[in-house]
Amino acid sequence: MRQDPFDKDQHLRTKLDEYHVDIPDFPMKPKRWERFINFLASPAKDPLDPLISSSHGILLLKIAPVIGTAAFAIIQMFILL
């Protein structure tokens, strides 16, 4: 059932036998420490990228801290009264 198609062509068989490839022995699964280091070294997605890419997002990033500070100040004023 198992037949080698290269046995029929002697010229092809001699050409294929000329080439020898040495495959180095390496572990297929990386060690746990290497996987952890690769996880730490992988690039992270920027969560602010959708906001920075538009002009409205840049405006929101400039105004949001001001609105948050004003809201926090108003809440403190109501607590003190």
N, C-alpha and C positions, 0 to 999 in steps of 0.2 A: 504494500500500500504506500509505503514511503519510497518515492523514487526521486533521484537527484537529476534535474534536467541538464545539469552541467556535465554529466558523464558522457553524454552523446557527442558533445563538441570538445574535441581534445585540445584544440588551439585555445579556446576560451578557458578551459580548465588549467592549462599551463600558465596563462596570464594571471588568472586569479590566485594561483598558488605562489606566484612571485611576490605578492604583497602580503606582508605580515604586520598586523597591527597589535601592539601590546596595550592592553587595556589595564590601567592601573586599578589596584584594589582600593576602593574607598568606601566608607560606610554610607549606606543609602539614606539612613535617617540621621539628621544632625543631633548632636547632644542637646540635652535640656538647656544647658548654659548658653550654647550657641543660638538656640531658638529664642531665648530670652533677650540676648544682646541684639539679635536681628529685629525683634519686636521693638526694643527701645530705639534702635537706629532707623526704623522706618519713618518716612515723612508723615506728618500729621496733616489732616485737612484743616484749613483755616475757617473757623466758624463765622468770621466777619466778612468773608469773601463776597457773598451775595450783596451785602450792604455797601461795601467799598466799590463794587463794580458799577453802581449807578449813582447819578447825581443826587437823587432823593435819599439814597442811603447815607451818603456823606453828610448831607444836611441833618439827617436823623441822628447820626453819631455826634454831631456838634450840639444839637439841641437837647438830646435825651439827658445828659448830665445836668443841664440847667433846669429842666422840668423836674427831674428827680430831686434836686437840691431844694427847689422851691416847694415841692410837695412835702418834703421832710421838714422844712422850716414851718410850714403851715400846721402840720400835725403837732409839732412841738409847741406852737403857740396855743393851740386848742387845749393841750394837756396842761399848760401853765395857767391858763385862765380859770 
